[in-house]
Amino acid sequence: MVGFLEALGHWPGALWLQRSGTAYLLVNAAHILGVGLLVGAILPLDLRLAGLIRGAPLAALAPFLTRAAGIGLALALLTGLWLFTVKPLEYAANPAFLWKLALLALALVNIALQHRGAALEEAVTTERVPGRVRASALASFSLWLAVLVAGRWIGFA
């Protein structure tokens, strides 16, 4: 595993970020943009699904917010992986980074479970949100906030 991590730190994309402050700044900014788009889209949808806020119909909100969150997630994952290659051995030994990965995995599993079956789609179209969907929305809300906090913790661990 150490050999693989060392190799990651020497691939051309990692070397470019290591040598160019501007490139690192831009990729880091793109990562923050992805996280902001993800969290900014998914948290209001989670709160709406959980019944903690009222507002526009789910049929109007859910498709847009889900797509926005998906784009943010893709951008955050791609740029996060790229940023990881700058110091892979250090990150792999950082407890906060390991927590972030574990929480991220749980959040992704929650997404898969939420989108399995017809309960979410039915909730969006009928405005009747079953308890399972509410619980998953609350878990999503909590997990994404925890991933965000763990990400900030990396620099302090």
C-alpha positions as CSV (number, residue, x, y, z in Angstrom):
1,M,0.0,0.0,0.0
2,V,2.9,2.4,0.8
3,G,4.3,1.8,-2.7
4,F,1.0,2.7,-4.3
5,L,0.6,5.9,-2.2
6,E,4.2,6.9,-3.0
7,A,3.4,6.3,-6.7
8,L,0.3,8.5,-6.5
9,G,2.5,11.3,-5.1
10,H,4.7,11.1,-8.3
11,W,2.1,11.0,-11.0
12,P,2.2,14.1,-13.3
13,G,-1.0,15.7,-11.9
14,A,0.3,15.5,-8.4
15,L,3.7,16.9,-9.3
16,W,1.9,19.8,-11.1
17,L,0.0,20.7,-8.0
18,Q,3.1,20.3,-5.8
19,R,5.1,22.7,-8.1
20,S,2.4,25.2,-8.9
21,G,0.8,27.3,-6.2
22,T,-1.7,28.6,-8.8
23,A,-2.7,25.1,-9.9
24,Y,-3.1,24.0,-6.3
25,L,-5.1,27.1,-5.6
26,L,-7.5,26.5,-8.5
27,V,-8.0,22.8,-7.8
28,N,-8.6,23.5,-4.1
29,A,-11.1,26.3,-5.0
30,A,-12.9,23.8,-7.3
31,H,-13.0,21.3,-4.4
32,I,-14.6,24.0,-2.2
33,L,-17.0,24.9,-5.0
34,G,-18.0,21.2,-5.3
35,V,-18.5,20.9,-1.5
36,G,-20.5,24.1,-1.4
37,L,-22.7,23.0,-4.3
38,L,-23.3,19.6,-2.7
39,V,-24.0,20.8,0.8
40,G,-25.9,23.9,-0.4
41,A,-28.2,21.7,-2.5
42,I,-28.6,18.6,-0.4
43,L,-29.2,20.2,3.1
44,P,-32.4,22.1,2.1
45,L,-33.7,19.0,0.3
46,D,-33.0,16.9,3.4
47,L,-34.7,19.4,5.7
48,R,-37.7,19.5,3.3
49,L,-37.9,15.7,3.1
50,A,-37.5,15.4,6.9
51,G,-40.5,17.8,7.3
52,L,-38.4,20.3,9.2
53,I,-39.1,23.1,6.7
54,R,-42.0,23.8,4.4
55,G,-42.0,25.5,1.1
56,A,-42.1,24.7,-2.5
57,P,-43.5,21.4,-3.6
58,L,-41.0,18.5,-3.6
59,A,-41.8,17.8,-7.2
60,A,-40.4,21.2,-8.1
61,L,-37.4,21.2,-5.7
62,A,-36.1,17.6,-5.7
63,P,-35.1,17.2,-9.4
64,F,-33.1,20.4,-9.4
65,L,-31.5,20.1,-6.0
66,T,-30.7,16.4,-6.6
67,R,-28.9,17.2,-9.9
68,A,-27.1,20.2,-8.3
69,A,-25.9,18.0,-5.4
70,G,-24.8,15.3,-7.8
71,I,-22.7,17.7,-9.8
72,G,-21.2,19.1,-6.6
73,L,-20.5,15.6,-5.4
74,A,-18.7,14.6,-8.6
75,L,-16.6,17.8,-8.6
76,A,-15.8,17.4,-4.9
77,L,-14.8,13.7,-5.4
78,L,-12.6,14.3,-8.4
79,T,-10.8,17.3,-7.0
80,G,-10.6,15.7,-3.6
81,L,-8.9,12.7,-5.1
82,W,-6.5,15.0,-7.0
83,L,-5.7,17.0,-3.9
84,F,-5.0,13.7,-2.0
85,T,-2.2,12.9,-4.4
86,V,-0.2,15.9,-3.3
87,K,0.6,14.3,0.1
88,P,-0.9,10.8,0.0
89,L,1.2,9.3,2.8
90,E,0.5,12.2,5.1
91,Y,-3.3,12.1,4.4
92,A,-3.4,8.3,4.8
93,A,-1.9,8.7,8.3
94,N,-4.2,11.6,9.3
95,P,-7.0,10.5,11.6
96,A,-9.3,13.3,10.5
97,F,-8.8,12.3,6.8
98,L,-9.7,8.7,7.7
99,W,-12.8,9.9,9.6
100,K,-13.8,11.9,6.6
101,L,-13.4,8.9,4.3
102,A,-15.5,6.7,6.7
103,L,-18.2,9.4,6.9
104,L,-18.2,9.9,3.2
105,A,-18.6,6.2,2.6
106,L,-21.6,6.2,5.0
107,A,-23.1,9.2,3.2
108,L,-22.7,7.4,-0.1
109,V,-24.3,4.3,1.2
110,N,-27.2,6.4,2.5
111,I,-27.7,7.9,-0.9
112,A,-27.8,4.4,-2.5
113,L,-30.3,3.2,0.1
114,Q,-32.4,6.4,-0.3
115,H,-32.7,5.9,-4.0
116,R,-33.3,2.2,-3.9
117,G,-37.0,1.4,-4.4
118,A,-39.8,3.8,-5.1
119,A,-40.3,5.4,-1.7
120,L,-38.4,8.6,-2.4
121,E,-40.0,9.0,-5.9
122,E,-43.4,8.5,-4.4
123,A,-42.7,11.0,-1.6
124,V,-41.6,13.6,-4.2
125,T,-44.7,13.1,-6.4
126,T,-47.3,12.7,-3.6
127,E,-45.9,14.9,-0.8
128,R,-46.5,12.0,1.6
129,V,-43.0,11.3,3.0
130,P,-42.7,7.9,4.7
131,G,-40.8,7.6,7.9
132,R,-38.0,5.7,6.1
133,V,-37.4,8.6,3.8
134,R,-37.5,11.1,6.6
135,A,-35.0,9.1,8.6
136,S,-32.7,8.8,5.6
137,A,-33.0,12.5,5.0
138,L,-32.0,13.2,8.6
139,A,-29.1,10.8,8.3
140,S,-28.0,12.5,5.0
141,F,-28.2,15.9,6.7
142,S,-26.1,14.7,9.6
143,L,-23.6,12.8,7.5
144,W,-22.9,15.6,5.1
145,L,-22.3,18.1,7.9
146,A,-20.0,15.5,9.6
147,V,-18.1,15.1,6.3
148,L,-17.7,18.8,6.0
149,V,-16.5,19.2,9.6
150,A,-14.1,16.2,9.2
151,G,-12.7,17.9,6.1
152,R,-12.0,21.1,8.0
153,W,-10.5,19.0,10.8
154,I,-7.8,17.6,8.4
155,G,-5.7,20.7,8.6
156,F,-5.7,20.7,12.4
157,A,-5.1,17.0,13.1
